[in-house]
Amino acid sequence: MNTEWVKVVIAAFFEVFWVIGLKHADGFWTWAGTVIAIIISFYLMIMAGRKLPVGTVYAVFVGLGTTGTVFSDIVFFGEPFQAPKAILIFILLAGVIGLKLVTNDIVKEGADT
């Protein structure tokens, strides 16, 4: 996995934090943390999108972020586990992995448009 895909994974990790923050932030510091997570998340996603196919980057970003958010809801916030939800998340992850596998990893150096 090259560094651009690592950026996408880290961006998705921070996406989980800002999504949780949007729901649970209730004071200055929690909102500040949410905004910082948004900035880091989108910055890394945009940087990866400069060298990788944007559609695939976004799909992987959203898929991993969604999976992480659902997992966090179950583990940390008492959301009940539901087998159909787990199956659908598995299908989502299979699609994300499939997109990653069929995407050409040739990194384009800053294409000017």
C-alpha positions, 0 to 999 in steps of 0.5 A, spaced: 500 500 500 503 506 498 502 512 502 497 515 498 492 510 500 495 510 507 492 518 507 485 515 505 485 510 511 487 515 516 482 520 513 477 515 514 479 514 521 478 522 522 472 522 519 469 517 524 471 522 529 468 528 526 461 524 525 461 522 532 463 529 534 457 532 530 452 528 534 455 528 541 459 535 541 456 540 546 462 545 548 467 549 545 473 543 546 468 538 543 466 542 537 474 544 536 476 537 536 470 536 531 472 541 526 480 539 527 478 532 525 474 535 519 480 539 517 485 533 517 480 528 514 478 532 508 485 535 507 488 528 507 483 526 502 484 531 498 491 530 498 490 523 496 485 525 490 491 529 487 494 523 485 489 517 485 482 516 482 478 521 485 472 517 485 475 511 488 478 515 493 472 518 495 468 511 495 474 508 499 473 514 504 466 514 505 466 506 505 471 506 511 468 512 515 461 509 514 464 502 517 468 505 522 462 509 525 457 504 525 462 499 529 463 505 534 456 506 535 455 499 537 462 499 541 461 505 544 454 508 544 450 502 546 447 501 539 444 494 538 448 489 534 443 487 528 446 481 523 442 484 517 446 491 518 453 487 519 452 483 513 450 490 509 457 493 512 460 487 510 458 487 503 460 495 503 467 493 505 467 488 499 465 493 494 471 498 497 476 492 497 474 491 490 474 498 488 481 498 491 483 492 487 481 494 480 484 501 481 490 502 477 495 505 482 500 508 478 500 515 481 500 521 477 504 527 479 500 533 479 496 534 473 494 541 471 488 542 468 
